[in-house]
């Protein structure tokens, strides 16, 4: 059964499509990218956190506590894994909280402030954690 163009309602003479659809900036692309980034971050977090937790706690519980924890973190591969873990964890958390702010805060100004606060706090805490790991790794 073929579609007959004459059976469709006529378009108004001054019809203009929404500019977001023309530019490909509709909400679908943003939501899909946000969801995909969240899924990738959560998949990456699983092995990073399992390795960090298992090796760190076995080292601290089986060893001498604080001294062994510092020795564990000074080992380059462990320090790098902790830096990656902190970066991905704060990215994942900020991404999830941004989704909550976007979905549930409807006042435009409060929404923008909430997104700015979430991203700023995530960056600040991630940089503080990473600088702390680097300080321990470098023995400062």
Secondary structure, 3 states (H helix, E strand, C coil): CCCCHHHCCCCCCCCCCCHHHHHCCCHHHHHHHHHHHHHHHHHHHHHHHHHHHHHHHHHHHHCCCHHHHHHHHHCHHHHHHHHHHHHHHHHHHHHHHHHHHHHHCCCHHHHHHHHHHHHHHHHHHHHHHHHHHHHHHCCC
